Amino acid sequence: MLRIGRRIYSFDLFREKFTCDLERCHGACCVQGDSGAPLEIEETRILDENFPAIKPFIRAEAALFIEKVGKHVIDSDKDIVTPLLNGKECAYTVFEEGIARCGIEKAWNAGAIKFPKPLSCHLYPVRKTRYKDFDAYNYHQWDLCKPARENGNNLDMPVYEFCKNALQRDIGKEEFEELRIARAQMTRSE
């Protein structure tokens, strides 16, 4: 583990390779799982305030469902998450040519909102866990992401570099550069 300030990073973020391959996985991470995308408290306010701008970018049935159950819900683990439509996909999911995509991100790409998507989705396959005295960043391996691991190996793309924009959004550019320096030092010592 690497510690920088109050954050701890698994060495797997530097050693393992990952690059999404939507042509092969079809965005299955938006469809499979036991609950919706984990949300930070601030993200619930953002979704509440921005839902009118997001609504045109999601399916009509999903918009009606979200208006009925809420922009976010509490799951069985008592975590705040996005709602699941039909107990399956994240309600903010849209399908384009058989690929699941994020309606929130589509709204952001169109300039309708200033929020790219939930941090938990943006960081994936990095999982951030908050503890009392530190935040831990670990690499999550999900079977459905096997194509992403193969693609990452082919492209020689470390997990932390694949997640560069999301990590910079969360920890800042300066600390991300510290991660790069640490990775370079690790590589030289291996």
Secondary structure, DSSP 8 states (H G I E B T S, - for coil): -EEETTEEE-THHHHSB----HHHHTTGGGT-SSS--B--HHHHHHHHHHHHHHGGGS-HHHHHHHHHH-SSEE-TTS-EE--EETTTEETTEEEETTEEEEHHHHHHHTTS-S--S-HHHHHTTEEEEE-SS-EEEEE---GGGHHHHHHHHHHT-BHHHHTHHHHHHHH-HHHHHHHHHHHHHHHHH-
